[in-house]
């Protein structure tokens, strides 16, 4: 898995304890097909067995096992000041 993150994202994850969990969030509607989005959350997952761990620049990135990402996963900072968060972008299969 090719995981890309810039210096700002690296510093943010490091400030949150050096662990990041990436999983899918499925949004279901009553009238349309469900949409799958990637969700990045600081910290370790509760059930580590459902995730693959990747070490990137001394950070632990836990990625849900059933996520089908085609070639790469990008981690970037979104927002500013106190409202900063991390966003995971990748093309799902």
Number of C-alpha atoms within 10 A of each C-alpha: 10 11 15 15 16 11 9 13 19 19 13 17 22 17 11 12 13 20 20 23 22 25 22 16 12 12 10 11 9 6 6 7 9 11 11 14 16 19 15 21 19 20 17 18 18 9 7 13 10 14 20 15 19 16 12 14 10 11 16 20 23 24 22 19 13 11 15 11 14 12 12 14 20 15 21 18 19 12 10 8 7 6 7 11 17 19 17 20 17 16 13 15 8
